[in-house]
Amino acid sequence: MNRNTIYWSLQLFGWGAYALLIIFFTMLAAGRLQSSEIVNLFLTTSFFIISTHVYRLCFRRMKWMSWSIVKLVLIVLLSMLGLSVISYFFVEGIASLLLGELTAFFSDPFVYIGVIFTNMLFYLLWMLFYLSFHYFERYSTSLKYEAAVKEFELNRLKSQLNPHFIFNALNSTRALIDEDPKKAKDSVTQLSNILRSTLVMSKKKLINFSDELKTVIDYLALEKIRYEERLSVEYDINEDTSRFMIPPLMIQTLVENSIKHGISTLPSGGRVCIKAYVQNDKLFVEIGNDGFFLYQENNDPTKHGISNTLQRLNLIYGDDANFEIKNIGETWVVAKLEIPQKI
């Protein structure tokens, strides 16, 4: 159903309900409808339908959505009063011509002032519904637009991660080709498993935490082949974490940072510790590694992963999620994620 169909359906239904309401109260008070009342009601309802439609066309042509609230209220009140006066004298004039006599409404000033005021209330009621419909339609359109922009931004951010991740994984495999062909062959198998799961995950907005963890475990196993004794990995994963959904490759990106900018810079290597637990119905993930975190806004190579994480959390969860990375002493870095259970 398009907008025009919706408009005319509401227009006819609304003013039709007005006519039925007038008939109901007239029958309740007098028990019957006089011919003059029927003519008057038909003309009034018809004029209401036509005048509000013309008013709508003029309103849209004047681009009322760009007006200030004061100007809008003032023009609406004055125009509704003008329409009420015109509708009364037009309807009563036509009715008098059709019936061949002045109607009681037309001859009694106290009555027509009351009728003009009543007509104005009905016009204002119509305007209230019209403005409300436009407001909610515009609000709905705005929400859809924001959702589309957010989805586009999330896809852009995820597309940044895939080549970044693949590049690092291929580097790990390439380093083994000359050193240990057998390990290189094993790493290719692990890499293919990782890429397969990554391609599936990258198409989703959120994935299960346990699925993300499997990819991280495979990735660290691949890095373990490369670094051998220089890398040790520890896991402390609470079983309740499996019920949480998280953005794909988010933990993976942070683990890559801990390897690339932490472990690889230390001659003797170090540890990577991944801890996940649930507290206050939120998922907490802590990724710790040996090293020292020094963030420089303009040229820090870790900026990509950190800014990507912050943007994705903000787009998906708003203020309900949190991320921080800090040094514990001078030899330990911890990146901490806080993710709610529901969006």
CORHU-V797252 format. One record per helix or strand. SS is the DSSP state (alpha for helix, beta for strand). FROM is the first residue (numbers start at 1). LEN is the number of residues. If there is no record, write none. Layout:
BEGIN
ss/from/len
SS/FROM/LEN
SS/FROM/LEN
END
This chain:
BEGIN
ss/from/len
alpha/3/28
alpha/35/27
alpha/64/3
alpha/69/31
alpha/104/4
alpha/109/71
alpha/181/21
beta/207/2
alpha/209/22
beta/231/7
alpha/239/5
beta/245/2
alpha/250/11
alpha/263/3
beta/270/10
beta/282/9
alpha/303/18
beta/322/7
beta/332/9
END
